[in-house]
Amino acid sequence: MKPMNKTLSRSRGYTTVELMVSMTLLVVLAGAAAGAFNQSQDLLNWNYNFVSLQKELRRTLDVMSREVRESSPTSPGGILPVTVTPGVNRFTFQIPSAISGNTVTAWTQISYALTADNRVTRTVDNGAPVAIGSDVQSLTFVYPLNLLTAPRTVQIQINGRRTALERTVTAALTGEVTLRNP
């Protein structure tokens, strides 16, 4: 028999050092892939919460804008038609509810307010408040009392805030509404 070639016996397997280097590289690459996955998952969650918050604020602003648009800058029966209460984040206005010919015979009073639990509520004629929006941090109404400088416009600014997975998402919307009824 012939003696076994020493070079062939060495090339048949991995040495301990080669195995350790390979495993170290595999662990580093797997860790980098897991970190990238976690970062993309966090970004996806943040984007989802941001879009969801924007959608909620947009819906709330749309509900308020549609109704404020029906209000009147003139005084029905001596009552101030539009009232802004700055410290309370409250906006009260009146819309026509019954019309006979060219004359408004009845008015409905509507009030929007920001509650302590970050909800926007709508109250009709001193009834029970109904929530129309959530996650609202601040709600600001600007209505100029001088109708000559900015006639018939109401500016609504709504800021929202939501916390999810230890990350805070904020968004802001501003809308300007022109009162339709003279």
C-alpha positions in Angstrom: 0.0 0.0 0.0 0.9 3.5 -0.7 1.1 6.1 2.1 -1.7 8.6 2.1 -0.9 12.0 0.6 -0.8 14.6 3.4 -2.1 17.5 1.2 -5.3 15.6 0.4 -6.1 14.9 4.1 -5.8 18.6 5.0 -8.2 19.9 2.3 -11.1 17.6 3.2 -12.6 19.7 6.1 -12.6 23.1 7.8 -10.2 24.0 10.5 -11.5 25.4 13.7 -10.3 28.9 12.9 -12.1 28.8 9.5 -15.3 27.6 11.1 -15.2 30.4 13.8 -14.6 33.1 11.2 -17.5 31.8 9.0 -19.8 31.7 12.0 -18.8 35.2 13.1 -19.5 36.6 9.7 -22.9 34.8 9.6 -23.8 36.2 13.0 -22.8 39.7 12.0 -24.8 39.5 8.7 -27.8 38.1 10.5 -27.7 40.9 13.1 -27.5 43.5 10.4 -30.5 42.0 8.6 -32.5 41.9 11.9 -31.6 45.5 12.7 -32.6 46.6 9.2 -35.9 44.7 9.6 -36.6 46.3 13.0 -35.8 49.8 11.7 -38.1 49.3 8.7 -40.9 48.0 10.9 -40.5 51.0 13.2 -40.7 53.4 10.2 -43.7 51.5 8.9 -45.5 51.8 12.2 -44.6 55.5 12.5 -45.9 56.2 9.0 -49.1 54.3 9.7 -49.8 56.3 12.8 -48.9 59.6 11.1 -51.2 58.9 8.2 -54.0 57.7 10.6 -53.6 60.9 12.7 -53.7 63.1 9.6 -56.8 61.3 8.4 -58.5 61.8 11.7 -57.7 65.5 11.8 -58.7 65.9 8.2 -62.1 64.2 8.9 -62.7 66.4 12.0 -61.8 69.6 10.1 -64.0 68.6 7.2 -67.0 68.0 9.5 -66.5 71.4 11.2 -65.9 73.3 7.9 -69.0 72.0 6.2 -71.2 73.2 9.1 -69.4 76.5 9.7 -69.8 77.4 6.1 -73.6 77.5 6.6 -73.3 80.1 9.3 -74.1 83.8 8.8 -72.0 86.8 9.7 -75.1 88.9 10.4 -76.9 88.9 13.7 -80.1 86.8 13.9 -82.5 88.5 16.3 -79.8 90.5 18.0 -77.8 87.4 19.0 -74.1 87.4 18.0 -74.0 84.7 15.3 -70.4 83.7 15.8 -68.6 83.5 19.2 -65.0 82.4 19.8 -64.0 81.6 23.3 -60.2 81.5 23.2 -59.3 80.1 26.6 -61.7 77.3 26.3 -61.1 76.3 22.7 -64.8 76.8 22.0 -66.5 78.1 18.8 -70.2 78.8 18.8 -72.2 79.8 15.7 -75.8 79.7 14.4 -77.1 78.3 11.2 -80.5 78.8 9.6 -82.8 75.9 10.4 -86.1 77.2 9.0 -86.5 79.6 6.0 -89.7 81.2 4.8 -89.1 82.9 1.4 -86.1 85.2 2.0 -86.5 85.3 5.7 -84.9 83.0 8.3 -87.5 82.0 10.8 -85.5 79.8 13.1 -81.8 79.3 14.0 -79.9 76.3 15.3 -76.9 77.0 17.6 -73.9 74.7 17.2 -70.9 74.7 19.3 -67.5 72.9 18.8 -65.2 72.5 21.8 -61.9 70.7 22.7 -62.4 68.5 25.8 -59.8 67.6 28.5 -59.4 64.1 27.0 -58.3 65.5 23.6 -61.6 65.0 21.8 -63.5 67.6 19.7 -67.2 67.6 20.6 -70.2 69.1 18.7 -73.2 70.4 20.7 -76.5 71.4 19.1 -78.8 73.8 20.9 -77.3 73.0 24.4 -77.9 69.3 23.9 -75.5 66.5 24.8 -72.0 66.8 23.3 -71.1 64.3 20.6 -67.5 63.5 19.8 -66.5 64.1 16.2 -62.7 63.8 16.5 -60.0 62.4 18.8 -56.2 62.8 19.4 -56.6 66.6 19.1 -54.0 68.5 21.2 -55.1 72.0 20.4 -58.0 73.6 18.5 -57.9 77.3 17.5 -60.6 79.4 15.9 -60.0 82.8 14.5 -63.0 85.0 13.5 -62.3 88.7 13.0 -64.9 90.9 14.6 -64.3 93.6 12.1 -66.2 92.4 9.0 -64.6 95.1 6.8 -61.1 93.7 7.1 -61.8 90.0 6.6 -65.5 89.6 5.9 -67.1 86.3 6.5 -64.1 84.1 7.1 -63.3 81.7 9.9 -59.8 80.2 10.3 -59.6 76.8 12.0 -56.3 75.3 13.2 -56.2 71.8 14.6 -53.1 70.1 16.0 -53.1 66.4 16.8 -50.8 64.2 18.8 -50.7 60.4 19.1 -48.3 58.1 20.9 -47.7 54.6 19.7 -44.9 52.2 20.5 -43.1 54.8 22.6 -43.0 57.2 19.6 -45.0 60.4 19.4 -46.5 61.5 16.1 -47.8 65.1 15.6 -49.7 66.7 12.8 -51.3 70.0 12.1 -54.0 71.2 9.7 -55.4 74.7 9.0 -58.5 75.5 7.1 -60.2 78.8 6.2 -63.9 78.8 5.7 -66.0 81.5 4.1 -69.5 81.9 5.6 -72.1 81.3 2.9 -75.2 82.9 4.3 -75.4 86.7 4.3 
